[in-house]
Amino acid sequence: MDIRNLLPSAPASPVQRLNASDVEEMLEQMFAPPSVDAGQVPMHAYTRLETGEMRLALAILEDALRCALRHHDSRITEQRMAAREAMEWIRSDDDAPPFTFVRICQLFDLDPDWIRDTLHRRMFQARVAHEGADRTRHAA
């Protein structure tokens, strides 16, 4: 597979796509609880990313979420396939070590179902916004 096919490209028609800052904002919102006091954050959470394995685990999770959000409706086949693979990985309940979705969520004390639900909600919102933009463009 040619990696250039996974890179964002200009759409053939003016379609509202998520840009990098939108995805970053969505990821931040997905992992940010409504309100957190400093006392609620476990002390070990600050030091967990000091190991290469933990940074790798977080990078894998982040990449899968970005890929699913950015490319689930891509017109480029390879991007859509990569998004489907990411979604399959996220939907999997396999908890075998080291780098399954459930295991990575356990490493960071994240609720896998909450992440899945939030991701599906964001994808649905993006789809509705995209369809609304299409209807508006076609009506004009």
Salt bridges, closest charged atoms under 4 A:
ASP2 OD2 - ARG4 NH2 2.72
GLU24 OE2 - ARG66 NH2 1.81
GLU62 OE2 - ARG66 NH2 2.72
ASP73 OD1 - ARG17 NH1 3.28
ASP93 OD1 - ARG116 NH2 3.29
ASP109 OD2 - HIS44 NE2 3.32
ASP109 OD2 - ARG48 NH1 3.83
ASP113 OD1 - ARG116 NH1 2.95
GLU131 OE1 - ARG135 NH2 3.93
ASP134 OD2 - HIS130 NE2 3.40
ASP134 OD1 - ARG137 NH2 2.77
